[in-house]
Amino acid sequence: MSAPLTPKPPESLLLDEARKVTVADVLELPALRRGLPEVVAGKVALERQVRWVHVLDVQDPSDLLRGGELVLSTGFGAGKDPKGQQRFVEALAKEGASGLVIELGWTFDKTLPRTLLDAADACQLPVIALHRQLRFVEVTEAIHSVLLDRQLSLLRRADELQDRFIEIVLGGEGATSVLADLSRLIGNPVVLEDHSQRLVELALHEAGRERVLTAWEQHHRAEDRQDRSDADSAVAEVPVRGRAWGRLIALAVDGPIHESDRLAVDRAAIAVALDLLSEQSGPRLRARARGGLIAGLAHGRLEERDAARWAASLGFPRRHGALLPAAAVWRTEKWAERAETEQDAWDMVVDALPRTTISGRAVIAGTYGDGVLLALDLGQGAERPSGVLERAASELRSMLEKSGLPEDELVLALGRPADSWSALGASLDRVVRAAAAARTSAARPWHDARRGSIVDLLFGLRTSVEMVTFVREQLGPLLDERDARASELLRTLEIYLEKGGRKAEAARALHLERQSLYGRLERIEKTLEAPLDDPDMLLGLHLAVRALRLMEADGDRPRPLP
């Protein structure tokens, strides 16, 4: 028999709030150490958690425990029969007991029987022999006091965290900042998912996105099989206005999940729910999750595998056909009638977009810059490219209009279909620039961004010193906004150029008699000192006018030359 444990001062049991109370911790309590405790079996499991203490001396403990109890006994329940001793120990282990303490001198004199100890070692159930008699009531009071004190400490800490999280929300930072703060506190990644188990927001700690998404998928598979271990995650419901909006899930990826982590997740869920009470917060979060994928692709920051995993977490099918890049922008600033910022207006549109088109093709959308980028699954059909784009444009327009974007405000551009996510990313930036450039073009169902256009070129150069100088030199005094007559001549020149120099069509578009148009064209030639029958001159003026409109769309109009 090994020597009894050496007593330690009670100060040694100053438990960390983040750590559970274990059998080893309980053995340090003076109330138990007065009984000269000796660990005689199950030494490998001394870190098992003690949730409560239970005095038990019946031969069949089945259905009497809830798990986590430290059982105090005189040995009567184990009895003298070796088979009965084995059944007693196995029943305790099955019921989830954290350990068994037997006081010697009653059923067993100086040692515990080998059959009982072997059974305990086999079940990894710690068994402690007390060599001096104790009052069990004093032991239970001492252990319960520690457990209750720790629970109160955890609750106080949880209340402090709740105040902290709510302060973040009330300060205007929102649920994203709450998740980031929670992840730092518990040292593990945190996922916010909606009621359909789609990713809404993700806060990483140390592990990368792919590893965390893998753990999240494994978590759901384990839930489906009903074999998920509580040690793998901490889950809290996020209710909004009495309905289940989604869940907050902390995953044990970078470290273990502690009891205090569960309380922190519960309190963070309350703060997230508070933020979601804002009508714009839910759409903003969902749009940001999709926008993060879209932005990562457009900037070329995502590998193919990571992009596919991320898209799948947002509900896009893993098996898909060619991916069509598309972009939509508002033609004017009428978005201000719907939201405080253009980003908020887009967030609401994106959040309202269905996951599939009317023909059942998957689509994923996310805000990007001043517009929204979309990826549409074209499937495996062999339809000719122009037919595919026509139909895709029709379906996307219908979706966007039904989601809150007025028909006369929608500018839609489609790019070249891609065979992979990485190839799609290379097209997204061009498509969104093409949509933005098309704002100043004549309205049409969709704009073809499969190849560069002169408008795209002018849009890319619109802020350059060379282009600003070119516009000022070509249009000269017609740029003077204070001169109504100059503005009239500029508009006349613009329509004349749009109609390809066909005077009859230009006169009809301007609601002018033909002679009146002739008079204006003569004044334009005289003002600009430029003959309008010179093809090169007409080309230069047309480019300058188109570039000017693109500059004006950005709120920047060149000043006329002095």
Secondary structure as UniProt FT lines:
FT   HELIX           10..12
FT   TURN            17..18
FT   HELIX           23..26
FT   TURN            27..28
FT   HELIX           30..33
FT   TURN            34..35
FT   STRAND          37..41
FT   HELIX           43..45
FT   TURN            46..47
FT   STRAND          52..55
FT   TURN            62..63
FT   STRAND          69..73
FT   TURN            76..78
FT   HELIX           82..94
FT   TURN            95..96
FT   STRAND          99..103
FT   TURN            104..105
FT   HELIX           114..123
FT   STRAND          127..130
FT   HELIX           136..170
FT   TURN            171..172
FT   HELIX           174..186
FT   STRAND          190..194
FT   TURN            195..196
FT   STRAND          199..203
FT   HELIX           209..225
FT   HELIX           230..232
FT   STRAND          233..240
FT   TURN            241..242
FT   STRAND          243..251
FT   TURN            252..253
FT   HELIX           259..276
FT   TURN            279..280
FT   HELIX           281..298
FT   TURN            299..300
FT   HELIX           304..313
FT   TURN            314..315
FT   STRAND          323..330
FT   HELIX           334..337
FT   HELIX           342..352
FT   TURN            358..359
FT   STRAND          362..368
FT   TURN            369..370
FT   STRAND          371..377
FT   TURN            379..380
FT   HELIX           385..402
FT   TURN            403..404
FT   HELIX           407..409
FT   STRAND          410..414
FT   HELIX           421..437
FT   HELIX           438..440
FT   STRAND          447..448
FT   HELIX           454..461
FT   TURN            462..463
FT   HELIX           465..475
FT   HELIX           476..479
FT   TURN            481..482
FT   HELIX           484..498
FT   TURN            499..501
FT   HELIX           503..510
FT   HELIX           514..528
FT   TURN            532..533
FT   HELIX           535..553
FT   TURN            554..555
//
